[in-house]
Amino acid sequence: MSVLDDLHRAREAYERRDWVKAYRVLSDQDESDLSGDDFTALATTAFLLGRRNDTVQALQRAYRDYLEHGDVLGAVRAAYRLVATLWQDGEVAIGSGWLARAERLLDDHGEDVVERGYLLERATMRHIMRGEFGEAVATAPKVTEYGRRFADAELTALGVHTEGRLMIFSGRVADGLRFLDEAMVGVLAGEVSAISSGVIYCSSIEACQEISDLGRAAEWTHALTTWCDTQPGLVAFTGQCAVHRGQLMRLHGAYQDALAELERAADRYAAAGGNPAAGQAHYERAEVLRLLGEYAGAQAAYDRCEEYGHPGQPGRALLWLGRQRVGTAVPIVRRLLAERQDPVHRSQVLPAAVEVLVASGELEDAAALADQLREFGTAFDCSALRATGDYATALVALARGESETALMAARRGAEKWAELAAPYEVARCRVLAGRTLRLLGDEESAADELTVARRAFAELRAGPAEREVAELLGDTSVPAGLSPRELEVLRLVAAGRSNPEIAAELVLSEKTVARHLSNIFAKLDVGSRTAAAAFAYEHDLA
């Protein structure tokens, strides 16, 4: 078969998004037989298959080939792609050098062309990375204007999407979401390349998660999953997709499924070259482990997320609160509140800050933050954020002894969370309702609320929350703070089962069993399986 036949096969595979075949055929060719467009296609397939070094090399070769053949604009586009790839991997200085080179080429070219819009898109991102919010807001509309003036659907979608995200960060959430939806129309219509489509998909879902628009996040996550599944061999964006699925699983109480999905996400990031976004996967894992009471595992996951540059707060502050280290958590949430002033990032800190400040008895400050959280919920028009505001209001009101306010807010929160199928959050609101009813003297109704909440926590295997409710109900039979799952593991250890046997019986991975054992040893303050088994027999748990 001739070289021309091979290239024809590669281009056909590329058009139908068979990235594996296109990459294989293109990479097998002698470089002298490839054009700039062929190198660009090779770079695209390499990127989508997670071959980062091959992507950079192919784009550099495309750049040279375009220049050698006098195609300045082709070279600019190759440089644009290089900037995006290098910046994504944290190589800001090298990427900025390529951006400067591309800008010089266009200055020498002299004409006003659509490629200037693409370089403006990178300039906007540079402003965002530097924290130059005002400059980014001023530049982003110019990107959209170039896209529309030159009828470039991809650039238009990128510009509109960036404008939308900047609007959201400035507090214009409704307008921002409208822009995000408009950009997604171009993606769904097939007007945008695969790489830019993946970027817009993931960025849109991330924006929805940040403002707790969980309904929209679920809708776009489903669309992203379908998009990924239609492209065999795809590696790029599958890590983000798995993270978003894991977040939704956590919301719906499928904690073990969420952990498995988030571990897959971390593995996919590793396969793609260790993307810094892996930090988010580890943060989400830490959040699940914290709810399960697996504090040692949560601590390790927060550490891992910070190794990738992702902040471990406010989750770590809530971990310290769960460990009764209120004095450690208070200065942390106060620092976060001082640092995060924009509405989006502040809304992410407020729920934890209210919980910590209520625990430390600083009720006036907690009340002000709960009011702010409710205001954000109204302004963002996101049901999950409104429900979070209701919970915070009920928590503060209960601490103040304002029973009627607490009861109404707790019940509003439970209703909203139920609509989102979020069993853990519903149960938390029920706990507040039960505590409030007890304060009002209605012990029977209080017991009913608390019993339902305890049952929900037990089904979720949310050990810390279940133990809290057990204490409210006067049941202190759970020893040493062990979670229900940890009790199961301990009983099997006492029965002489090995880790593989425990894993098979409980349908867990051996890694998860080992993590449970680590938690059990820490909570019982023992150093061996024998000592743990002895504890089980002493407390009639075997």
Buried (B, 14 or more C-beta within 10 A) or exposed (E): EEEEEBBEBBBEBBEEBBBBBBBBBBBEBEEEEBBBBBBBBBBBBBBBBBBBEBBBBBBBBBBBBBBEEEBBBBBBBBBBBBBBBBBBBEBBEBBBBBBEBBBEBBEEBEEEBBBBBBBBBBBBBBBBEEEBBEBBBEBBBBBBBBBBEBEBBBBBBBBBBBBBBBBBBBBBBEBBBEBBBBBBEBBEEEBBBBBBBBBBBBBBBBBBBBBBBBBBBBBBBEBBBEBBEEBEBBBBBBBBBBBBBBBBBBBBBBBBBBBBBBBBBBBBBBBBBEBBBBBBBBBBBBBBBBBBBBBBBBBBBBEBBBEBEBBBBBBBBBBBBBBEEBEBBBEBBBEBBEEBEEBBBBBBBBBBBBBBBBBBEBBEBBBEBBBBBBEBBEBBEBBBBBBBBBBBBBBBBBBBEBBEBBBBBBBBBBEBBBEBBBBBBBBBBBBBBBBBBBBEEBEEBBBBBBBBBBEBBBEBBBBBBBBBBBEBBEEEEBBBBBBBBBBBBBBBBBEEBEBEBBBEBBEBBBEBBBBBBBBBBEBBEBEEBEEBBBBBEEBEBB
